[in-house]
Amino acid sequence: MPIKQLTLSLGLPFGLGSLGGTWEPSDEERRAAWEMYVELITRVSVQELAAGEGSLREALTSLYQLFGTTREILRAHGPAVATRKGGSDLSFGILAVTVLNSALRPMLTKWHPELAHYESTRAADVSPVEHERRWERADELRRDLNELRAVLRKYADYLGEVADVPSLLDAPTAGADAGRR
């Protein structure tokens, strides 16, 4: 049975405070929450990017794409998902816009130009990934990505709860499950 009211507290990264309160989600907000949940859990944004793994540029690009995706979800579901219901302090719209403007935007504003500047120094005979791995600030960016990841993971957990689905973040893969039989 879907939850009627959720009390949440979402700490924002980089010492930017927190967002908290109660949320009484409507059916439309549950559908929007499911769409956003799927977007978050299928991106590197909620998976750890360990040293030497993946691409920092791809991680930042994936985070940037959440702006467009969130806007699409908000437009598709209309003003009803931005309106507080009953005694709620929050709505899907409030949460979504706060995560964009107070978590993702500071991260991207800081790191996108820093990485772009460094990328502009790459020699033609060095691959982009190898060049990234040589960057003296790569570990610092990875730490910030992991701090943001913790916030996005908690946000995803709340969205999954509102959408009334079990966590798919830590679900075993088919290969891992098959090995237990």
MOMOLIN-V11101 format. One record per residue. N is the residue number from 0. PSI is psi in degrees with one decimal (NA if undefined). Layout:
# MOMOLIN-V11101
{{N PSI} {N PSI}}
This chain:
# MOMOLIN-V11101
{{0 130.7} {1 146.9} {2 147.0} {3 -34.6} {4 139.9} {5 130.5} {6 125.2} {7 157.7} {8 120.1} {9 107.0} {10 135.8} {11 148.8} {12 167.0} {13 29.9} {14 27.5} {15 14.8} {16 -151.3} {17 166.5} {18 131.0} {19 163.8} {20 -162.7} {21 151.6} {22 122.9} {23 88.8} {24 138.4} {25 171.6} {26 -37.7} {27 -39.4} {28 -33.9} {29 -40.9} {30 -42.3} {31 -39.9} {32 -41.6} {33 -45.9} {34 -44.6} {35 -38.4} {36 -47.8} {37 -43.5} {38 -44.8} {39 -46.0} {40 -12.6} {41 12.5} {42 161.4} {43 -14.6} {44 -27.5} {45 7.1} {46 140.9} {47 135.9} {48 91.1} {49 161.5} {50 133.8} {51 -0.5} {52 147.7} {53 -165.1} {54 129.0} {55 -39.6} {56 -44.7} {57 -38.1} {58 -45.7} {59 -39.3} {60 -42.0} {61 -41.3} {62 -42.6} {63 -38.3} {64 -21.0} {65 -24.7} {66 -51.1} {67 -42.5} {68 -44.6} {69 -43.1} {70 -42.6} {71 -44.9} {72 -44.7} {73 -43.2} {74 -43.2} {75 -35.7} {76 -9.8} {77 -177.1} {78 -20.3} {79 -29.3} {80 -5.1} {81 -7.9} {82 132.1} {83 141.9} {84 146.7} {85 -127.7} {86 18.3} {87 145.8} {88 -23.0} {89 166.9} {90 170.1} {91 -45.2} {92 -43.3} {93 -46.4} {94 -48.4} {95 -45.8} {96 -36.6} {97 -42.5} {98 -42.2} {99 -53.5} {100 -26.0} {101 -6.0} {102 -57.4} {103 -46.2} {104 -47.6} {105 -38.2} {106 -50.5} {107 -36.4} {108 -37.6} {109 -51.0} {110 -28.5} {111 -51.4} {112 -33.3} {113 -48.1} {114 -40.0} {115 -42.0} {116 -46.7} {117 -41.9} {118 -32.3} {119 -11.1} {120 3.0} {121 131.1} {122 150.1} {123 -28.3} {124 8.0} {125 131.8} {126 153.6} {127 -40.8} {128 -43.1} {129 -40.1} {130 -43.6} {131 -43.6} {132 -21.6} {133 -9.4} {134 129.1} {135 -15.8} {136 4.9} {137 -43.6} {138 -36.6} {139 -43.6} {140 -42.1} {141 -38.7} {142 -44.1} {143 -38.6} {144 -40.3} {145 -33.5} {146 -43.9} {147 -38.0} {148 -41.2} {149 -40.4} {150 -46.4} {151 -32.5} {152 -41.8} {153 -41.3} {154 -46.0} {155 -40.3} {156 -44.6} {157 -43.6} {158 -41.9} {159 -38.6} {160 -44.5} {161 -38.3} {162 -7.2} {163 46.3} {164 149.6} {165 157.1} {166 127.2} {167 -3.6} {168 -39.2} {169 17.5} {170 139.8} {171 146.8} {172 163.9} {173 -41.6} {174 -40.9} {175 -38.5} {176 -40.4} {177 -31.9} {178 -15.5} {179 -8.4} {180 NA}}
